[in-house]
Amino acid sequence: MRTTGRDTSAAENTGAVWLESLAHRFPDLLAELAPSPAGPRERHGGGPSRSTTAPIRLHISDAVRDITDGVVELEEAVRERLGLRPAAPAPVVARLRRIAGLLDRVRELPDLNAHLTEETRRMARRCARELGDPEQMVRVGGRCPACGSVVPPAARCRCASSRSAAPCSV
């Protein structure tokens, strides 16, 4: 396995963690999409109607579409990069399980592994956010020497507060 000078043991497992999280939570998101029966409502005619349902929440619908499209595109990209034939259409959770089955081969390609991890993290966070889970807090380890802004470890950014155009780095 190739290394990039940083500890890869944690990076190797993060893709699997995000895939599992998404596979576990996506069915909950689908359940949130289904409208539930509401209590009696007023019709335009004035009388109550029991046949109405609660409206579909569009932000949930958008999240389901975004995650579904993302998983389909991710599986296609992984299979293409690994030289595999396209897979048959399947539900999102089945596609996530198929991607998880390819993780050993994906880890041999650091750029593909990083892409898979970033995309699955993005989709899992979107799913959690739409389900009402709080954002996960992350401690960052440095500050910009010019302006004191928090800078993640080994990150580079352009400091807007400093008079110099020098990049912030820690």
PyMOL commands that set and color helices and strands:
alter all, ss='L'
color gray80, all
select helices_A, chain A and resi 8-33+58-81+92-101+103-106+110-130
alter helices_A, ss='H'
color red, helices_A
select strands_A, chain A and resi 41-42+48-49+142-143+150-151+156-158+167-169
alter strands_A, ss='S'
color yellow, strands_A
deselect
rebuild
show_as cartoon
